[in-house]
Amino acid sequence: MKKQHRELLLQDAIVSVIVVTENDEDIVGNRLKEINKELLKLDVDYEILVVDNNSLDNTIQEIRKIGKTIPYIRTLRLSKQYDKEIALTAGLDNCIGDYAILFNIYLDPPEMLAVLTNKLLEDYDVVIGKPSKDITRYGFLSSLFLRIVKKISTHEFYYSQNYLIALNRKAINSITRTRRKSRNFSYINYLIGFKKCAVDYKPLKTFRYKLKKESFPVLLLNVADIIISNSFRPMRIFSFLGMLFSLLFIIYIFIIVLLELFFGKNIAPQGWISVATVLGTMFFLLFSLLTLISEYIIRIMNESRNEPLYFIADEIDKSVILRKKRNVNVV
């Protein structure tokens, strides 16, 4: 992109960098300094919006301390700990930028801020950071399961603790209008459409110890919750299997009847074992389908309550967030 055109696009634009903190008193100060240093190079108005996920340590105090030297930081403190997707949604709801970048302070290199911003200026609505390697360590079962889910998904599904994403205001508004409780961003990005691109980057290893470890059962439940909340495919698969087995069972009975009528052979299944096997298979499929239906009913009930996605306990605002032209208050 030509420099003059880039400067024209950024002349009146604001970039919001959204970060989520949770018991990060040991790293938050240095990470915010690094982010601010890279944003200064962009020569653009910006804010660093910190969404604190109800930290129980001195994270808020550290943010206040760094805020004395960096006047472009706003902080939202959530009233309790939520999933990271809900915390990121709180940031998108409250950011003022024409562009927003969801930034993971554990994994993302600050140099990517300029890369993502330049991509947005190339007329992309959504820019997704694609890590060269998922830095999260999964066991064999977990890795195999995630690979299979990704292959069969029709919604560009991914499950990762990496979430480096840049959005323009059109995409931000579309995402914030989507009020489903399960907020996996791969599904939401698929839902809203728009012009997308991906950029490769190498995630940091320095703060890998901050990532939450998940056992296979926990991973299985989390992925199942995401898929059931966002896709009808599981219900369709089980419905298809139920219909298929039912059809095969009817064909089996029809063949037995034909053999009995025309050949006089006594080949019908004898004993309760065969009957129990067939009925057991059918009832297993039936109850699997009923279980899935009950999960969907739970989701419908959950969505119909129309409850807020999150509650903000406190907003630590700054009167100065635009560094180039003027002072403003963000209400």
Secondary structure, DSSP 8 states (H G I E B T S, - for coil): --HHHHHHHHTT-EEEEEEEESS-TTTHHHHHHHHHHHHHHHTSEEEEEEEE---SSSHHHHHHHHHTT-TTEEEEEESS---HHHHHHHHHHH---SEEEEE-TTT--TTHHHHHHHHHHTT-SEEEEEESS--S---HHHHHHHHHHHHH-SS-----S---EEEEHHHHHHHHH---S---HHHHHHHH---EEEEEE---STTGGGS----HHHHHHHHHHHHHHH-SHHHHHHHHHHHHHHHHHHHHHHHHHHHHHHH----S--SHHHHHHHHHHHHHHHHHHHHHHHHHHHHHHHHHT---S--EEEEE--S---SSS------
